[in-house]
Every structure is written in structure tokens, then in C-alpha cells.
Amino acid sequence: MDLMLFSVLDSKVGLYARPFVARNKPEALRSFTQIARDPNHPIGQHPEDYILFYIGVFSEQTGKVLSESHEALAKAIDLLQPSQPELMADA
């Protein structure tokens, strides 16, 4: 099975967090939305500073990582509304 790789950019620091895996972009977006709305999490405390990125694929069969794109999916600040989150059109 291939798993998608994601990372969160801290735009203030200019560094990406340790990558995490999800089955698809909506699943990663759901996780990012939960922490963006958590006032006890650093991302929830400063949502204007964080952006979720799709960074590639990890193959469980081969152990290889394929970085096919680097795509901004959502800014944490944009996920604070209670409406359904959507993927970003542009970063």
C-alpha cells in the first residue's frame, strides 16, 4: 500500500515539521483541522503561522519515498471556521 506523506510548514521559523502519513489528502486535512482548532496545541495557538503540505508518497512494499510534488493544501488560519474544510486552490 502507498501512503501519502505530509508536513506542516512553520512560516515564522521557516522550517517543516517531521512528516506524517495519511491514506489521502482529506484524511490529512481532517487531522490538521483538528489541531488547528485546538487552543492547547502550538498550531492552534498561532494558526496564522502554519501551512499543511503534501510532500510525496511512501511505498510499504518497497520502502521507497517518491516526492512527486510539493503542494500546499491548507493554512491553519483558514480552518478555524466551523464549516467543512476544503483543499487550497493556491498556496
Wavefront OBJ file of the C-alpha trace (Angstrom):
o trace
v 0.000 0.000 0.000
v 1.167 3.511 -0.736
v 0.754 6.133 1.974
v 0.773 9.840 1.304
v 3.350 11.995 3.114
v 2.541 15.383 4.611
v 4.430 18.032 6.545
v 3.480 21.296 8.226
v 5.472 24.427 7.487
v 6.014 26.892 10.320
v 6.246 30.056 8.229
v 7.637 32.130 11.124
v 10.555 29.762 11.697
v 10.872 28.744 8.041
v 11.072 25.014 8.822
v 8.926 21.967 8.128
v 7.778 19.576 10.861
v 8.583 15.871 10.824
v 6.495 14.242 8.051
v 3.410 12.186 8.821
v 1.421 9.709 6.740
v -2.252 9.552 5.792
v -4.259 7.469 3.346
v -5.336 10.524 1.352
v -5.443 14.322 1.373
v -8.864 14.635 3.063
v -7.683 12.442 5.953
v -4.576 14.609 6.432
v -6.683 17.750 6.195
v -9.062 16.429 8.868
v -6.139 15.826 11.263
v -4.649 19.251 10.534
v -8.053 20.891 11.067
v -8.420 19.229 14.480
v -5.089 20.565 15.724
v -5.659 23.989 14.133
v -8.845 24.273 16.218
v -7.186 23.041 19.441
v -6.231 26.068 21.581
v -3.806 23.900 23.579
v -1.761 22.851 20.532
v 1.007 25.155 19.195
v -0.661 25.208 15.765
v -3.970 26.179 17.354
v -2.240 28.902 19.361
v -0.683 30.523 16.258
v -2.723 29.304 13.272
v -1.565 32.183 11.097
v 1.941 30.648 11.048
v 1.214 27.105 9.786
v 0.526 25.542 6.372
v -0.115 21.880 5.583
v 1.841 20.487 2.600
v 1.558 17.257 0.628
v 5.161 16.184 0.006
v 5.113 12.708 -1.556
v 4.352 9.002 -1.248
v 5.798 6.207 0.884
v 5.540 2.665 -0.505
v 5.104 -0.014 2.151
v 6.082 -2.675 -0.424
v 9.423 -1.162 -1.459
v 10.241 1.160 1.443
v 10.897 3.928 -1.068
v 9.783 7.517 -0.868
v 8.670 9.246 -4.045
v 8.481 13.016 -3.909
v 6.245 13.704 -6.865
v 5.065 17.140 -5.796
v 5.191 19.795 -3.114
v 1.658 21.090 -2.747
v 0.220 23.497 -0.176
v -3.140 22.126 0.988
v -4.404 24.458 3.711
v -3.462 27.305 6.003
v -4.382 26.629 9.622
v -5.937 30.081 9.995
v -8.418 29.249 7.210
v -9.637 26.160 9.086
v -10.915 27.961 12.168
v -14.411 28.343 10.756
v -16.819 25.523 11.698
v -17.690 24.888 8.019
v -16.311 21.901 6.097
v -12.610 22.434 5.309
v -11.549 22.352 1.662
v -8.210 21.885 -0.024
v -6.420 25.071 -1.065
v -6.556 26.057 -4.713
v -3.334 28.073 -4.428
v -0.713 28.471 -1.715
l 1 2 3 4 5 6 7 8 9 10 11 12 13 14 15 16 17 18 19 20 21 22 23 24 25 26 27 28 29 30 31 32 33 34 35 36 37 38 39 40 41 42 43 44 45 46 47 48 49 50 51 52 53 54 55 56 57 58 59 60 61 62 63 64 65 66 67 68 69 70 71 72 73 74 75 76 77 78 79 80 81 82 83 84 85 86 87 88 89 90 91
